[in-house]
């Protein structure tokens, strides 16, 4: 079972950050021109007018990247839109790796003052496929072992755990990853790339 769309959200250290979302649009435009990220990047869309919407979105062929402030917590949301991986662990690995790569680019982006810094102790993983994975305890049972294996590769055994949040069928099936190890986006990206 491979969900059609997976999402990974990595939060800014100051998740209620006063960073102006509009400032991400020119950065994302440069990423398109510079081919800064893996895959085909197409356009930038501004959805700041939508309450708790996707914010500013970098639209790609296989993936989208957005700065989202749902629940008042600003972070980078990566969405894998196409089934390009052979199994769920590969989908999770690649989704996390690509989200981390975008965060690394944002942390080194000189146009942000002060520089942006992302948290590494909390990640949100959403499965935006309500047909295959409705927001139920049974869905968590289906993905738990694959999720555990990927998190062990990323954080080391017993370094992180995942728990479902808001188990309510009105919401996307979402798990919150909590890590007990101190690390950086660069180190996590190195780990994620090593298991690619």
FENURUR-V238110 format. One record per residue. N is the residue number from 1. RES is the residue in one letter. PHI is phi as a letter, one per 40 degrees, with the letter a starting at -180 (* if undefined). Layout:
n->N res->RES phi->PHI
n->N res->RES phi->PHI
//
This chain:
n->1 res->X phi->*
n->2 res->X phi->b
n->3 res->X phi->c
n->4 res->X phi->c
n->5 res->X phi->b
n->6 res->X phi->b
n->7 res->X phi->b
n->8 res->X phi->b
n->9 res->X phi->b
n->10 res->X phi->b
n->11 res->X phi->c
n->12 res->X phi->c
n->13 res->X phi->d
n->14 res->X phi->c
n->15 res->X phi->c
n->16 res->X phi->c
n->17 res->X phi->d
n->18 res->X phi->c
n->19 res->X phi->c
n->20 res->X phi->c
n->21 res->X phi->d
n->22 res->X phi->c
n->23 res->X phi->c
n->24 res->X phi->c
n->25 res->X phi->d
n->26 res->X phi->c
n->27 res->X phi->c
n->28 res->X phi->c
n->29 res->X phi->c
n->30 res->X phi->c
n->31 res->X phi->c
n->32 res->X phi->c
n->33 res->X phi->c
n->34 res->X phi->c
n->35 res->X phi->f
n->36 res->X phi->c
n->37 res->X phi->b
n->38 res->X phi->c
n->39 res->X phi->g
n->40 res->X phi->c
n->41 res->X phi->c
n->42 res->X phi->b
n->43 res->X phi->a
n->44 res->X phi->b
n->45 res->X phi->b
n->46 res->X phi->b
n->47 res->X phi->b
n->48 res->X phi->c
n->49 res->X phi->c
n->50 res->X phi->c
n->51 res->X phi->d
n->52 res->X phi->f
n->53 res->X phi->c
n->54 res->X phi->c
n->55 res->X phi->g
n->56 res->X phi->b
n->57 res->X phi->b
n->58 res->X phi->c
n->59 res->X phi->c
n->60 res->X phi->b
n->61 res->X phi->c
n->62 res->X phi->c
n->63 res->X phi->a
n->64 res->X phi->b
n->65 res->X phi->b
n->66 res->X phi->a
n->67 res->X phi->c
n->68 res->X phi->b
n->69 res->X phi->b
n->70 res->X phi->d
n->71 res->X phi->f
n->72 res->X phi->g
n->73 res->X phi->b
n->74 res->X phi->c
n->75 res->X phi->a
n->76 res->X phi->c
n->77 res->X phi->b
n->78 res->X phi->b
n->79 res->X phi->b
n->80 res->X phi->c
n->81 res->X phi->c
n->82 res->X phi->b
n->83 res->X phi->c
n->84 res->X phi->b
n->85 res->X phi->b
n->86 res->X phi->c
n->87 res->X phi->a
n->88 res->X phi->c
n->89 res->X phi->d
n->90 res->X phi->c
n->91 res->X phi->c
n->92 res->X phi->c
n->93 res->X phi->d
n->94 res->X phi->c
n->95 res->X phi->c
n->96 res->X phi->c
n->97 res->X phi->c
n->98 res->X phi->c
n->99 res->X phi->c
n->100 res->X phi->c
n->101 res->X phi->c
n->102 res->X phi->c
n->103 res->X phi->c
n->104 res->X phi->c
n->105 res->X phi->c
n->106 res->X phi->c
n->107 res->X phi->c
n->108 res->X phi->c
n->109 res->X phi->c
n->110 res->X phi->c
n->111 res->X phi->c
n->112 res->X phi->c
n->113 res->X phi->b
n->114 res->X phi->c
n->115 res->X phi->c
n->116 res->X phi->c
n->117 res->X phi->b
n->118 res->X phi->b
n->119 res->X phi->c
n->120 res->X phi->b
n->121 res->X phi->c
n->122 res->X phi->a
n->123 res->X phi->b
n->124 res->X phi->b
n->125 res->X phi->b
n->126 res->X phi->b
n->127 res->X phi->b
n->128 res->X phi->c
n->129 res->X phi->b
n->130 res->X phi->c
n->131 res->X phi->c
n->132 res->X phi->c
n->133 res->X phi->b
n->134 res->X phi->c
n->135 res->X phi->c
n->136 res->X phi->b
n->137 res->X phi->c
n->138 res->X phi->c
n->139 res->X phi->c
n->140 res->X phi->c
n->141 res->X phi->c
n->142 res->X phi->c
n->143 res->X phi->b
n->144 res->X phi->d
n->145 res->X phi->c
n->146 res->X phi->c
n->147 res->X phi->c
n->148 res->X phi->d
n->149 res->X phi->c
n->150 res->X phi->c
n->151 res->X phi->c
n->152 res->X phi->c
n->153 res->X phi->c
n->154 res->X phi->c
n->155 res->X phi->b
n->156 res->X phi->g
n->157 res->X phi->d
n->158 res->X phi->g
n->159 res->X phi->c
n->160 res->X phi->a
n->161 res->X phi->b
n->162 res->X phi->b
n->163 res->X phi->b
n->164 res->X phi->c
n->165 res->X phi->b
n->166 res->X phi->f
n->167 res->X phi->c
n->168 res->X phi->a
n->169 res->X phi->c
n->170 res->X phi->c
n->171 res->X phi->b
n->172 res->X phi->c
n->173 res->X phi->c
n->174 res->X phi->b
n->175 res->X phi->b
n->176 res->X phi->b
n->177 res->X phi->c
n->178 res->X phi->b
n->179 res->X phi->b
n->180 res->X phi->b
n->181 res->X phi->b
n->182 res->X phi->c
n->183 res->X phi->a
n->184 res->X phi->b
n->185 res->X phi->d
n->186 res->X phi->c
n->187 res->X phi->c
n->188 res->X phi->c
n->189 res->X phi->c
n->190 res->X phi->c
n->191 res->X phi->c
n->192 res->X phi->c
n->193 res->X phi->c
n->194 res->X phi->c
n->195 res->X phi->b
n->196 res->X phi->d
//
